Amino acid sequence: MSAFSDAVIAVVITIMVLELKPPVNAELKALLPLWPIAISYAVSYLFIAIIWMNHHHLLRFVRQASPPLLWLNFAHLFAVSLLPFATSWMADSHLAATPVAVYAGLFVVVNLIFLAFEREVIRQADPSRFPPRAQRLAGRRSVTTVAIFVAATALAALAPGASFALICAALLLYLRPEAPGSMLTFFKQ
């Protein structure tokens, strides 16, 4: 499951980078109009890096690749595979309301599936390795970020720039795979 997920994520990143087109003009100032593409790509790349790190963090607690876990993983990877499309549309539109709303909505879907994936992993995790406090904190963080992404989706109609900023802020909660205060460490096997 881990190797397959790594391969899909690598393909998603490759597709995203292939969407980047250099300017025709050879002057440095030709890059300035490309700022929406650069920032969209950077945030999406960060999101994919966070997904990969959090996925690997959770896989340490899997005892068995059960059918529910495999299907949740496939659903999660499917949602992640839509990220290059949403990123490209948002960038090409210069952060217009509808593409930003779709982008934020995709983050909602990815996080809802991740929340289900996380709960399935926790269900089978050894409580001594993933204590109840860590489970509660991980769940709270997941629910909080889903709520932030839902708010960003709604806000996009009125203020797409603020919506995009809210998406970026929510990503900060996942920079470390373990929930803050959980006493788990990513690097500890």
Secondary structure by P-SEA (a helix, b strand, c coil): caaaaaaaaaaaaaaaaaaccccccccccccccaaaaaaaaaaaaaaaaaaaaaaaaaacccccccaaaaaaaaaaaaaaaaaaaaaaaaaaaccccaaaaaaaaaaaaaaaaaaaaaaaaaaacccccccaaaaaaaaaaaaaaaaaaaaaaaaccccaaaaaaaaaaaaaacccccccccccccccc
